[in-house]
Amino acid sequence: EAMLSESAADTVRACASLIYDCCPDLQDPELHKALGVTDPYDTVWTLMQPYEVDQLGGKLYRWLGLVGPAEQKETTVKN
């Protein structure tokens, strides 16, 4: 099993937090109870695989304008 670097692991944890914070349905105490989670943020990890968290979190960061698309950054650097 491959280990994530510390910075990659931090990024995926940040993505999980963003997903939780952006989705009111994940914040339902009844869902937490049904899943048996004590930390509400663990709801994301219970329902999704790490690669899904990474993919969805990345899309949310771009959608919210917190990061720009990679292509845009490359173009900016070249010009």
Secondary structure, 3 states (H helix, E strand, C coil): CCCCCHHHHHHHHHHHHHHHHHCHHHHCHHHHHHHCCCCCCHHHHHHCCHHHHHHHHHHHHHHCCCCCCHHHHHHHHHC
